[in-house]
Amino acid sequence: MHTIAGESLPIRALIVTVSDTRDGQTDRSGPVLRARLEAANITVARAVIVHDEPAEILAVVQRALHPADPAAAVDLIVLTGGTGITSRDITIETIEPLLHKKLDGFGEAFRRLSWDQVGAKSVLSRALAGTHHRTLIVALPGSPKAVELAIDAVLAPFVAHAIALLRK
């Protein structure tokens, strides 16, 4: 639970692992993402794994953006995986058209901090963030170290403020 201007601000999140090769037993990034979000006082409402297929990614994200039951609504959707440059990496192309407002600084900050860890390879990351109405959507690489860096150093410090602004 976050507090902004004296008001309690619960944040609920959906985790989406995008991978053709991972399942509930072999997914390493999803559990790291859950742990880092929970450490930042964000409630993980649900976590799913989908293949690198636009239809599968869109289906789970659209259900989260337009839930049949309003009580199932989430404030934050975080995807991990499919943000690289291989032919199967289609998370960005799938999610970007849904964004009403892109937060270019997110990807820039992530890549800058990644440079310190992996050097020039950081430019291969297409991590991004943006909004869809009142929901913040973030797409991260599938590396557990990248997930830790993105949540701890970039997302966690601003997420409560962003959600508060989206709720206005």
MODELLER restraints for C-alpha pairs under 7 A, 6 or more apart:
rsr = mdl.restraints
at = mdl.atoms
rsr.add(forms.Gaussian(group=physical.xy_distance, feature=features.Distance(at['CA:1:A'], at['CA:8:A']), mean=6.44, stdev=0.5))
rsr.add(forms.Gaussian(group=physical.xy_distance, feature=features.Distance(at['CA:1:A'], at['CA:9:A']), mean=5.69, stdev=0.5))
rsr.add(forms.Gaussian(group=physical.xy_distance, feature=features.Distance(at['CA:1:A'], at['CA:10:A']), mean=4.63, stdev=0.5))
rsr.add(forms.Gaussian(group=physical.xy_distance, feature=features.Distance(at['CA:1:A'], at['CA:11:A']), mean=6.81, stdev=0.5))
rsr.add(forms.Gaussian(group=physical.xy_distance, feature=features.Distance(at['CA:1:A'], at['CA:41:A']), mean=5.47, stdev=0.5))
rsr.add(forms.Gaussian(group=physical.xy_distance, feature=features.Distance(at['CA:1:A'], at['CA:42:A']), mean=6.82, stdev=0.5))
rsr.add(forms.Gaussian(group=physical.xy_distance, feature=features.Distance(at['CA:2:A'], at['CA:8:A']), mean=5.77, stdev=0.5))
rsr.add(forms.Gaussian(group=physical.xy_distance, feature=features.Distance(at['CA:2:A'], at['CA:9:A']), mean=4.84, stdev=0.5))
rsr.add(forms.Gaussian(group=physical.xy_distance, feature=features.Distance(at['CA:2:A'], at['CA:10:A']), mean=6.10, stdev=0.5))
rsr.add(forms.Gaussian(group=physical.xy_distance, feature=features.Distance(at['CA:2:A'], at['CA:41:A']), mean=6.94, stdev=0.5))
rsr.add(forms.Gaussian(group=physical.xy_distance, feature=features.Distance(at['CA:2:A'], at['CA:160:A']), mean=6.40, stdev=0.5))
rsr.add(forms.Gaussian(group=physical.xy_distance, feature=features.Distance(at['CA:3:A'], at['CA:9:A']), mean=5.54, stdev=0.5))
rsr.add(forms.Gaussian(group=physical.xy_distance, feature=features.Distance(at['CA:11:A'], at['CA:42:A']), mean=5.23, stdev=0.5))
rsr.add(forms.Gaussian(group=physical.xy_distance, feature=features.Distance(at['CA:11:A'], at['CA:43:A']), mean=6.08, stdev=0.5))
rsr.add(forms.Gaussian(group=physical.xy_distance, feature=features.Distance(at['CA:11:A'], at['CA:75:A']), mean=6.00, stdev=0.5))
rsr.add(forms.Gaussian(group=physical.xy_distance, feature=features.Distance(at['CA:12:A'], at['CA:42:A']), mean=6.03, stdev=0.5))
rsr.add(forms.Gaussian(group=physical.xy_distance, feature=features.Distance(at['CA:12:A'], at['CA:43:A']), mean=4.80, stdev=0.5))
rsr.add(forms.Gaussian(group=physical.xy_distance, feature=features.Distance(at['CA:12:A'], at['CA:44:A']), mean=5.81, stdev=0.5))
rsr.add(forms.Gaussian(group=physical.xy_distance, feature=features.Distance(at['CA:12:A'], at['CA:45:A']), mean=5.87, stdev=0.5))
rsr.add(forms.Gaussian(group=physical.xy_distance, feature=features.Distance(at['CA:12:A'], at['CA:74:A']), mean=4.91, stdev=0.5))
rsr.add(forms.Gaussian(group=physical.xy_distance, feature=features.Distance(at['CA:12:A'], at['CA:75:A']), mean=5.42, stdev=0.5))
rsr.add(forms.Gaussian(group=physical.xy_distance, feature=features.Distance(at['CA:12:A'], at['CA:76:A']), mean=6.35, stdev=0.5))
rsr.add(forms.Gaussian(group=physical.xy_distance, feature=features.Distance(at['CA:13:A'], at['CA:42:A']), mean=6.85, stdev=0.5))
rsr.add(forms.Gaussian(group=physical.xy_distance, feature=features.Distance(at['CA:13:A'], at['CA:43:A']), mean=6.06, stdev=0.5))
rsr.add(forms.Gaussian(group=physical.xy_distance, feature=features.Distance(at['CA:13:A'], at['CA:44:A']), mean=4.78, stdev=0.5))
rsr.add(forms.Gaussian(group=physical.xy_distance, feature=features.Distance(at['CA:13:A'], at['CA:45:A']), mean=5.56, stdev=0.5))
rsr.add(forms.Gaussian(group=physical.xy_distance, feature=features.Distance(at['CA:13:A'], at['CA:74:A']), mean=5.31, stdev=0.5))
rsr.add(forms.Gaussian(group=physical.xy_distance, feature=features.Distance(at['CA:13:A'], at['CA:75:A']), mean=5.97, stdev=0.5))
rsr.add(forms.Gaussian(group=physical.xy_distance, feature=features.Distance(at['CA:13:A'], at['CA:76:A']), mean=4.59, stdev=0.5))
rsr.add(forms.Gaussian(group=physical.xy_distance, feature=features.Distance(at['CA:13:A'], at['CA:77:A']), mean=5.60, stdev=0.5))
rsr.add(forms.Gaussian(group=physical.xy_distance, feature=features.Distance(at['CA:14:A'], at['CA:44:A']), mean=6.02, stdev=0.5))
rsr.add(forms.Gaussian(group=physical.xy_distance, feature=features.Distance(at['CA:14:A'], at['CA:45:A']), mean=5.83, stdev=0.5))
rsr.add(forms.Gaussian(group=physical.xy_distance, feature=features.Distance(at['CA:14:A'], at['CA:46:A']), mean=5.09, stdev=0.5))
rsr.add(forms.Gaussian(group=physical.xy_distance, feature=features.Distance(at['CA:14:A'], at['CA:47:A']), mean=5.78, stdev=0.5))
rsr.add(forms.Gaussian(group=physical.xy_distance, feature=features.Distance(at['CA:14:A'], at['CA:74:A']), mean=6.59, stdev=0.5))
rsr.add(forms.Gaussian(group=physical.xy_distance, feature=features.Distance(at['CA:14:A'], at['CA:76:A']), mean=6.35, stdev=0.5))
rsr.add(forms.Gaussian(group=physical.xy_distance, feature=features.Distance(at['CA:14:A'], at['CA:77:A']), mean=4.79, stdev=0.5))
rsr.add(forms.Gaussian(group=physical.xy_distance, feature=features.Distance(at['CA:14:A'], at['CA:78:A']), mean=6.25, stdev=0.5))
rsr.add(forms.Gaussian(group=physical.xy_distance, feature=features.Distance(at['CA:15:A'], at['CA:46:A']), mean=6.36, stdev=0.5))
rsr.add(forms.Gaussian(group=physical.xy_distance, feature=features.Distance(at['CA:15:A'], at['CA:47:A']), mean=4.48, stdev=0.5))
rsr.add(forms.Gaussian(group=physical.xy_distance, feature=features.Distance(at['CA:15:A'], at['CA:48:A']), mean=6.31, stdev=0.5))
rsr.add(forms.Gaussian(group=physical.xy_distance, feature=features.Distance(at['CA:15:A'], at['CA:77:A']), mean=6.09, stdev=0.5))
rsr.add(forms.Gaussian(group=physical.xy_distance, feature=features.Distance(at['CA:15:A'], at['CA:78:A']), mean=5.06, stdev=0.5))
rsr.add(forms.Gaussian(group=physical.xy_distance, feature=features.Distance(at['CA:15:A'], at['CA:79:A']), mean=5.90, stdev=0.5))
rsr.add(forms.Gaussian(group=physical.xy_distance, feature=features.Distance(at['CA:16:A'], at['CA:47:A']), mean=5.88, stdev=0.5))
rsr.add(forms.Gaussian(group=physical.xy_distance, feature=features.Distance(at['CA:16:A'], at['CA:48:A']), mean=5.07, stdev=0.5))
rsr.add(forms.Gaussian(group=physical.xy_distance, feature=features.Distance(at['CA:16:A'], at['CA:49:A']), mean=5.73, stdev=0.5))
rsr.add(forms.Gaussian(group=physical.xy_distance, feature=features.Distance(at['CA:16:A'], at['CA:78:A']), mean=6.18, stdev=0.5))
rsr.add(forms.Gaussian(group=physical.xy_distance, feature=features.Distance(at['CA:16:A'], at['CA:79:A']), mean=4.54, stdev=0.5))
rsr.add(forms.Gaussian(group=physical.xy_distance, feature=features.Distance(at['CA:16:A'], at['CA:80:A']), mean=6.31, stdev=0.5))
rsr.add(forms.Gaussian(group=physical.xy_distance, feature=features.Distance(at['CA:17:A'], at['CA:30:A']), mean=5.94, stdev=0.5))
rsr.add(forms.Gaussian(group=physical.xy_distance, feature=features.Distance(at['CA:17:A'], at['CA:48:A']), mean=6.24, stdev=0.5))
rsr.add(forms.Gaussian(group=physical.xy_distance, feature=features.Distance(at['CA:17:A'], at['CA:49:A']), mean=4.61, stdev=0.5))
rsr.add(forms.Gaussian(group=physical.xy_distance, feature=features.Distance(at['CA:17:A'], at['CA:50:A']), mean=6.24, stdev=0.5))
rsr.add(forms.Gaussian(group=physical.xy_distance, feature=features.Distance(at['CA:17:A'], at['CA:79:A']), mean=5.73, stdev=0.5))
rsr.add(forms.Gaussian(group=physical.xy_distance, feature=features.Distance(at['CA:17:A'], at['CA:80:A']), mean=4.95, stdev=0.5))
rsr.add(forms.Gaussian(group=physical.xy_distance, feature=features.Distance(at['CA:17:A'], at['CA:81:A']), mean=6.13, stdev=0.5))
rsr.add(forms.Gaussian(group=physical.xy_distance, feature=features.Distance(at['CA:18:A'], at['CA:49:A']), mean=5.96, stdev=0.5))
rsr.add(forms.Gaussian(group=physical.xy_distance, feature=features.Distance(at['CA:18:A'], at['CA:50:A']), mean=5.10, stdev=0.5))
rsr.add(forms.Gaussian(group=physical.xy_distance, feature=features.Distance(at['CA:18:A'], at['CA:51:A']), mean=5.56, stdev=0.5))
rsr.add(forms.Gaussian(group=physical.xy_distance, feature=features.Distance(at['CA:18:A'], at['CA:52:A']), mean=5.69, stdev=0.5))
rsr.add(forms.Gaussian(group=physical.xy_distance, feature=features.Distance(at['CA:18:A'], at['CA:79:A']), mean=6.90, stdev=0.5))
rsr.add(forms.Gaussian(group=physical.xy_distance, feature=features.Distance(at['CA:18:A'], at['CA:80:A']), mean=6.01, stdev=0.5))
rsr.add(forms.Gaussian(group=physical.xy_distance, feature=features.Distance(at['CA:18:A'], at['CA:81:A']), mean=4.90, stdev=0.5))
rsr.add(forms.Gaussian(group=physical.xy_distance, feature=features.Distance(at['CA:18:A'], at['CA:82:A']), mean=6.00, stdev=0.5))
rsr.add(forms.Gaussian(group=physical.xy_distance, feature=features.Distance(at['CA:19:A'], at['CA:50:A']), mean=6.22, stdev=0.5))
rsr.add(forms.Gaussian(group=physical.xy_distance, feature=features.Distance(at['CA:19:A'], at['CA:51:A']), mean=4.91, stdev=0.5))
rsr.add(forms.Gaussian(group=physical.xy_distance, feature=features.Distance(at['CA:19:A'], at['CA:52:A']), mean=5.48, stdev=0.5))
rsr.add(forms.Gaussian(group=physical.xy_distance, feature=features.Distance(at['CA:19:A'], at['CA:81:A']), mean=6.31, stdev=0.5))
rsr.add(forms.Gaussian(group=physical.xy_distance, feature=features.Distance(at['CA:19:A'], at['CA:82:A']), mean=6.95, stdev=0.5))
rsr.add(forms.Gaussian(group=physical.xy_distance, feature=features.Distance(at['CA:20:A'], at['CA:51:A']), mean=4.71, stdev=0.5))
rsr.add(forms.Gaussian(group=physical.xy_distance, feature=features.Distance(at['CA:20:A'], at['CA:52:A']), mean=5.72, stdev=0.5))
rsr.add(forms.Gaussian(group=physical.xy_distance, feature=features.Distance(at['CA:23:A'], at['CA:49:A']), mean=6.74, stdev=0.5))
rsr.add(forms.Gaussian(group=physical.xy_distance, feature=features.Distance(at['CA:28:A'], at['CA:144:A']), mean=6.47, stdev=0.5))
rsr.add(forms.Gaussian(group=physical.xy_distance, feature=features.Distance(at['CA:29:A'], at['CA:80:A']), mean=6.96, stdev=0.5))
rsr.add(forms.Gaussian(group=physical.xy_distance, feature=features.Distance(at['CA:29:A'], at['CA:142:A']), mean=5.97, stdev=0.5))
rsr.add(forms.Gaussian(group=physical.xy_distance, feature=features.Distance(at['CA:29:A'], at['CA:143:A']), mean=6.17, stdev=0.5))
rsr.add(forms.Gaussian(group=physical.xy_distance, feature=features.Distance(at['CA:29:A'], at['CA:144:A']), mean=4.66, stdev=0.5))
rsr.add(forms.Gaussian(group=physical.xy_distance, feature=features.Distance(at['CA:29:A'], at['CA:147:A']), mean=6.86, stdev=0.5))
rsr.add(forms.Gaussian(group=physical.xy_distance, feature=features.Distance(at['CA:32:A'], at['CA:144:A']), mean=6.20, stdev=0.5))
rsr.add(forms.Gaussian(group=physical.xy_distance, feature=features.Distance(at['CA:33:A'], at['CA:147:A']), mean=6.15, stdev=0.5))
rsr.add(forms.Gaussian(group=physical.xy_distance, feature=features.Distance(at['CA:34:A'], at['CA:44:A']), mean=6.64, stdev=0.5))
rsr.add(forms.Gaussian(group=physical.xy_distance, feature=features.Distance(at['CA:36:A'], at['CA:148:A']), mean=6.57, stdev=0.5))
rsr.add(forms.Gaussian(group=physical.xy_distance, feature=features.Distance(at['CA:36:A'], at['CA:151:A']), mean=6.45, stdev=0.5))
rsr.add(forms.Gaussian(group=physical.xy_distance, feature=features.Distance(at['CA:36:A'], at['CA:152:A']), mean=6.98, stdev=0.5))
rsr.add(forms.Gaussian(group=physical.xy_distance, feature=features.Distance(at['CA:40:A'], at['CA:156:A']), mean=6.01, stdev=0.5))
rsr.add(forms.Gaussian(group=physical.xy_distance, feature=features.Distance(at['CA:50:A'], at['CA:56:A']), mean=6.14, stdev=0.5))
rsr.add(forms.Gaussian(group=physical.xy_distance, feature=features.Distance(at['CA:50:A'], at['CA:57:A']), mean=6.45, stdev=0.5))
rsr.add(forms.Gaussian(group=physical.xy_distance, feature=features.Distance(at['CA:52:A'], at['CA:82:A']), mean=6.71, stdev=0.5))
rsr.add(forms.Gaussian(group=physical.xy_distance, feature=features.Distance(at['CA:52:A'], at['CA:88:A']), mean=6.31, stdev=0.5))
rsr.add(forms.Gaussian(group=physical.xy_distance, feature=features.Distance(at['CA:52:A'], at['CA:89:A']), mean=6.84, stdev=0.5))
rsr.add(forms.Gaussian(group=physical.xy_distance, feature=features.Distance(at['CA:52:A'], at['CA:90:A']), mean=6.58, stdev=0.5))
rsr.add(forms.Gaussian(group=physical.xy_distance, feature=features.Distance(at['CA:54:A'], at['CA:90:A']), mean=6.98, stdev=0.5))
rsr.add(forms.Gaussian(group=physical.xy_distance, feature=features.Distance(at['CA:54:A'], at['CA:94:A']), mean=5.68, stdev=0.5))
rsr.add(forms.Gaussian(group=physical.xy_distance, feature=features.Distance(at['CA:58:A'], at['CA:94:A']), mean=6.92, stdev=0.5))
rsr.add(forms.Gaussian(group=physical.xy_distance, feature=features.Distance(at['CA:64:A'], at['CA:73:A']), mean=6.44, stdev=0.5))
rsr.add(forms.Gaussian(group=physical.xy_distance, feature=features.Distance(at['CA:64:A'], at['CA:74:A']), mean=6.64, stdev=0.5))
rsr.add(forms.Gaussian(group=physical.xy_distance, feature=features.Distance(at['CA:67:A'], at['CA:73:A']), mean=6.05, stdev=0.5))
rsr.add(forms.Gaussian(group=physical.xy_distance, feature=features.Distance(at['CA:75:A'], at['CA:134:A']), mean=6.96, stdev=0.5))
rsr.add(forms.Gaussian(group=physical.xy_distance, feature=features.Distance(at['CA:75:A'], at['CA:135:A']), mean=4.85, stdev=0.5))
rsr.add(forms.Gaussian(group=physical.xy_distance, feature=features.Distance(at['CA:75:A'], at['CA:136:A']), mean=6.25, stdev=0.5))
rsr.add(forms.Gaussian(group=physical.xy_distance, feature=features.Distance(at['CA:75:A'], at['CA:163:A']), mean=6.83, stdev=0.5))
rsr.add(forms.Gaussian(group=physical.xy_distance, feature=features.Distance(at['CA:76:A'], at['CA:135:A']), mean=5.61, stdev=0.5))
rsr.add(forms.Gaussian(group=physical.xy_distance, feature=features.Distance(at['CA:76:A'], at['CA:136:A']), mean=4.79, stdev=0.5))
rsr.add(forms.Gaussian(group=physical.xy_distance, feature=features.Distance(at['CA:76:A'], at['CA:137:A']), mean=5.84, stdev=0.5))
rsr.add(forms.Gaussian(group=physical.xy_distance, feature=features.Distance(at['CA:77:A'], at['CA:136:A']), mean=6.32, stdev=0.5))
rsr.add(forms.Gaussian(group=physical.xy_distance, feature=features.Distance(at['CA:77:A'], at['CA:137:A']), mean=4.77, stdev=0.5))
rsr.add(forms.Gaussian(group=physical.xy_distance, feature=features.Distance(at['CA:77:A'], at['CA:138:A']), mean=6.23, stdev=0.5))
rsr.add(forms.Gaussian(group=physical.xy_distance, feature=features.Distance(at['CA:78:A'], at['CA:137:A']), mean=5.95, stdev=0.5))
rsr.add(forms.Gaussian(group=physical.xy_distance, feature=features.Distance(at['CA:78:A'], at['CA:138:A']), mean=4.76, stdev=0.5))
rsr.add(forms.Gaussian(group=physical.xy_distance, feature=features.Distance(at['CA:78:A'], at['CA:139:A']), mean=5.86, stdev=0.5))
rsr.add(forms.Gaussian(group=physical.xy_distance, feature=features.Distance(at['CA:79:A'], at['CA:138:A']), mean=6.17, stdev=0.5))
rsr.add(forms.Gaussian(group=physical.xy_distance, feature=features.Distance(at['CA:79:A'], at['CA:139:A']), mean=4.67, stdev=0.5))
rsr.add(forms.Gaussian(group=physical.xy_distance, feature=features.Distance(at['CA:79:A'], at['CA:140:A']), mean=5.98, stdev=0.5))
rsr.add(forms.Gaussian(group=physical.xy_distance, feature=features.Distance(at['CA:80:A'], at['CA:139:A']), mean=5.91, stdev=0.5))
rsr.add(forms.Gaussian(group=physical.xy_distance, feature=features.Distance(at['CA:80:A'], at['CA:140:A']), mean=4.67, stdev=0.5))
rsr.add(forms.Gaussian(group=physical.xy_distance, feature=features.Distance(at['CA:80:A'], at['CA:141:A']), mean=5.37, stdev=0.5))
rsr.add(forms.Gaussian(group=physical.xy_distance, feature=features.Distance(at['CA:80:A'], at['CA:142:A']), mean=4.93, stdev=0.5))
rsr.add(forms.Gaussian(group=physical.xy_distance, feature=features.Distance(at['CA:81:A'], at['CA:140:A']), mean=6.24, stdev=0.5))
rsr.add(forms.Gaussian(group=physical.xy_distance, feature=features.Distance(at['CA:81:A'], at['CA:141:A']), mean=4.77, stdev=0.5))
rsr.add(forms.Gaussian(group=physical.xy_distance, feature=features.Distance(at['CA:81:A'], at['CA:142:A']), mean=3.81, stdev=0.5))
rsr.add(forms.Gaussian(group=physical.xy_distance, feature=features.Distance(at['CA:82:A'], at['CA:89:A']), mean=4.02, stdev=0.5))
rsr.add(forms.Gaussian(group=physical.xy_distance, feature=features.Distance(at['CA:82:A'], at['CA:90:A']), mean=5.62, stdev=0.5))
rsr.add(forms.Gaussian(group=physical.xy_distance, feature=features.Distance(at['CA:82:A'], at['CA:91:A']), mean=4.94, stdev=0.5))
rsr.add(forms.Gaussian(group=physical.xy_distance, feature=features.Distance(at['CA:82:A'], at['CA:141:A']), mean=6.70, stdev=0.5))
rsr.add(forms.Gaussian(group=physical.xy_distance, feature=features.Distance(at['CA:82:A'], at['CA:142:A']), mean=6.96, stdev=0.5))
rsr.add(forms.Gaussian(group=physical.xy_distance, feature=features.Distance(at['CA:83:A'], at['CA:89:A']), mean=5.52, stdev=0.5))
rsr.add(forms.Gaussian(group=physical.xy_distance, feature=features.Distance(at['CA:83:A'], at['CA:90:A']), mean=6.77, stdev=0.5))
rsr.add(forms.Gaussian(group=physical.xy_distance, feature=features.Distance(at['CA:83:A'], at['CA:91:A']), mean=5.75, stdev=0.5))
rsr.add(forms.Gaussian(group=physical.xy_distance, feature=features.Distance(at['CA:83:A'], at['CA:92:A']), mean=6.04, stdev=0.5))
rsr.add(forms.Gaussian(group=physical.xy_distance, feature=features.Distance(at['CA:83:A'], at['CA:125:A']), mean=6.42, stdev=0.5))
rsr.add(forms.Gaussian(group=physical.xy_distance, feature=features.Distance(at['CA:83:A'], at['CA:126:A']), mean=5.39, stdev=0.5))
rsr.add(forms.Gaussian(group=physical.xy_distance, feature=features.Distance(at['CA:83:A'], at['CA:127:A']), mean=6.26, stdev=0.5))
rsr.add(forms.Gaussian(group=physical.xy_distance, feature=features.Distance(at['CA:83:A'], at['CA:140:A']), mean=6.57, stdev=0.5))
rsr.add(forms.Gaussian(group=physical.xy_distance, feature=features.Distance(at['CA:83:A'], at['CA:141:A']), mean=5.38, stdev=0.5))
rsr.add(forms.Gaussian(group=physical.xy_distance, feature=features.Distance(at['CA:84:A'], at['CA:124:A']), mean=6.30, stdev=0.5))
rsr.add(forms.Gaussian(group=physical.xy_distance, feature=features.Distance(at['CA:84:A'], at['CA:125:A']), mean=5.67, stdev=0.5))
rsr.add(forms.Gaussian(group=physical.xy_distance, feature=features.Distance(at['CA:84:A'], at['CA:126:A']), mean=6.29, stdev=0.5))
rsr.add(forms.Gaussian(group=physical.xy_distance, feature=features.Distance(at['CA:85:A'], at['CA:124:A']), mean=6.88, stdev=0.5))
rsr.add(forms.Gaussian(group=physical.xy_distance, feature=features.Distance(at['CA:98:A'], at['CA:132:A']), mean=6.45, stdev=0.5))
rsr.add(forms.Gaussian(group=physical.xy_distance, feature=features.Distance(at['CA:99:A'], at['CA:130:A']), mean=5.65, stdev=0.5))
rsr.add(forms.Gaussian(group=physical.xy_distance, feature=features.Distance(at['CA:99:A'], at['CA:131:A']), mean=5.34, stdev=0.5))
rsr.add(forms.Gaussian(group=physical.xy_distance, feature=features.Distance(at['CA:99:A'], at['CA:132:A']), mean=5.09, stdev=0.5))
rsr.add(forms.Gaussian(group=physical.xy_distance, feature=features.Distance(at['CA:100:A'], at['CA:131:A']), mean=5.69, stdev=0.5))
rsr.add(forms.Gaussian(group=physical.xy_distance, feature=features.Distance(at['CA:100:A'], at['CA:132:A']), mean=5.26, stdev=0.5))
rsr.add(forms.Gaussian(group=physical.xy_distance, feature=features.Distance(at['CA:100:A'], at['CA:133:A']), mean=6.95, stdev=0.5))
rsr.add(forms.Gaussian(group=physical.xy_distance, feature=features.Distance(at['CA:101:A'], at['CA:130:A']), mean=5.36, stdev=0.5))
rsr.add(forms.Gaussian(group=physical.xy_distance, feature=features.Distance(at['CA:101:A'], at['CA:131:A']), mean=5.25, stdev=0.5))
rsr.add(forms.Gaussian(group=physical.xy_distance, feature=features.Distance(at['CA:102:A'], at['CA:129:A']), mean=6.14, stdev=0.5))
rsr.add(forms.Gaussian(group=physical.xy_distance, feature=features.Distance(at['CA:102:A'], at['CA:130:A']), mean=4.10, stdev=0.5))
rsr.add(forms.Gaussian(group=physical.xy_distance, feature=features.Distance(at['CA:102:A'], at['CA:131:A']), mean=6.53, stdev=0.5))
rsr.add(forms.Gaussian(group=physical.xy_distance, feature=features.Distance(at['CA:103:A'], at['CA:129:A']), mean=5.30, stdev=0.5))
rsr.add(forms.Gaussian(group=physical.xy_distance, feature=features.Distance(at['CA:103:A'], at['CA:130:A']), mean=4.92, stdev=0.5))
rsr.add(forms.Gaussian(group=physical.xy_distance, feature=features.Distance(at['CA:104:A'], at['CA:128:A']), mean=6.88, stdev=0.5))
rsr.add(forms.Gaussian(group=physical.xy_distance, feature=features.Distance(at['CA:106:A'], at['CA:128:A']), mean=6.17, stdev=0.5))
rsr.add(forms.Gaussian(group=physical.xy_distance, feature=features.Distance(at['CA:106:A'], at['CA:129:A']), mean=6.03, stdev=0.5))
rsr.add(forms.Gaussian(group=physical.xy_distance, feature=features.Distance(at['CA:107:A'], at['CA:126:A']), mean=6.97, stdev=0.5))
rsr.add(forms.Gaussian(group=physical.xy_distance, feature=features.Distance(at['CA:107:A'], at['CA:127:A']), mean=5.11, stdev=0.5))
rsr.add(forms.Gaussian(group=physical.xy_distance, feature=features.Distance(at['CA:107:A'], at['CA:128:A']), mean=4.88, stdev=0.5))
rsr.add(forms.Gaussian(group=physical.xy_distance, feature=features.Distance(at['CA:109:A'], at['CA:154:A']), mean=6.96, stdev=0.5))
rsr.add(forms.Gaussian(group=physical.xy_distance, feature=features.Distance(at['CA:110:A'], at['CA:150:A']), mean=6.04, stdev=0.5))
rsr.add(forms.Gaussian(group=physical.xy_distance, feature=features.Distance(at['CA:110:A'], at['CA:154:A']), mean=6.64, stdev=0.5))
rsr.add(forms.Gaussian(group=physical.xy_distance, feature=features.Distance(at['CA:111:A'], at['CA:122:A']), mean=5.53, stdev=0.5))
rsr.add(forms.Gaussian(group=physical.xy_distance, feature=features.Distance(at['CA:111:A'], at['CA:123:A']), mean=6.48, stdev=0.5))
rsr.add(forms.Gaussian(group=physical.xy_distance, feature=features.Distance(at['CA:111:A'], at['CA:125:A']), mean=6.94, stdev=0.5))
rsr.add(forms.Gaussian(group=physical.xy_distance, feature=features.Distance(at['CA:114:A'], at['CA:122:A']), mean=5.54, stdev=0.5))
rsr.add(forms.Gaussian(group=physical.xy_distance, feature=features.Distance(at['CA:115:A'], at['CA:122:A']), mean=5.37, stdev=0.5))
rsr.add(forms.Gaussian(group=physical.xy_distance, feature=features.Distance(at['CA:125:A'], at['CA:141:A']), mean=6.87, stdev=0.5))
rsr.add(forms.Gaussian(group=physical.xy_distance, feature=features.Distance(at['CA:127:A'], at['CA:139:A']), mean=5.44, stdev=0.5))
rsr.add(forms.Gaussian(group=physical.xy_distance, feature=features.Distance(at['CA:127:A'], at['CA:140:A']), mean=4.91, stdev=0.5))
rsr.add(forms.Gaussian(group=physical.xy_distance, feature=features.Distance(at['CA:127:A'], at['CA:141:A']), mean=6.40, stdev=0.5))
rsr.add(forms.Gaussian(group=physical.xy_distance, feature=features.Distance(at['CA:128:A'], at['CA:138:A']), mean=5.85, stdev=0.5))
rsr.add(forms.Gaussian(group=physical.xy_distance, feature=features.Distance(at['CA:128:A'], at['CA:139:A']), mean=5.31, stdev=0.5))
rsr.add(forms.Gaussian(group=physical.xy_distance, feature=features.Distance(at['CA:128:A'], at['CA:140:A']), mean=6.95, stdev=0.5))
rsr.add(forms.Gaussian(group=physical.xy_distance, feature=features.Distance(at['CA:129:A'], at['CA:137:A']), mean=5.58, stdev=0.5))
rsr.add(forms.Gaussian(group=physical.xy_distance, feature=features.Distance(at['CA:129:A'], at['CA:138:A']), mean=4.26, stdev=0.5))
rsr.add(forms.Gaussian(group=physical.xy_distance, feature=features.Distance(at['CA:129:A'], at['CA:139:A']), mean=6.26, stdev=0.5))
rsr.add(forms.Gaussian(group=physical.xy_distance, feature=features.Distance(at['CA:130:A'], at['CA:136:A']), mean=5.93, stdev=0.5))
rsr.add(forms.Gaussian(group=physical.xy_distance, feature=features.Distance(at['CA:130:A'], at['CA:137:A']), mean=5.43, stdev=0.5))
rsr.add(forms.Gaussian(group=physical.xy_distance, feature=features.Distance(at['CA:130:A'], at['CA:138:A']), mean=6.62, stdev=0.5))
rsr.add(forms.Gaussian(group=physical.xy_distance, feature=features.Distance(at['CA:131:A'], at['CA:137:A']), mean=5.78, stdev=0.5))
rsr.add(forms.Gaussian(group=physical.xy_distance, feature=features.Distance(at['CA:134:A'], at['CA:166:A']), mean=4.87, stdev=0.5))
rsr.add(forms.Gaussian(group=physical.xy_distance, feature=features.Distance(at['CA:134:A'], at['CA:167:A']), mean=6.13, stdev=0.5))
rsr.add(forms.Gaussian(group=physical.xy_distance, feature=features.Distance(at['CA:140:A'], at['CA:147:A']), mean=6.57, stdev=0.5))
rsr.add(forms.Gaussian(group=physical.xy_distance, feature=features.Distance(at['CA:141:A'], at['CA:147:A']), mean=6.84, stdev=0.5))
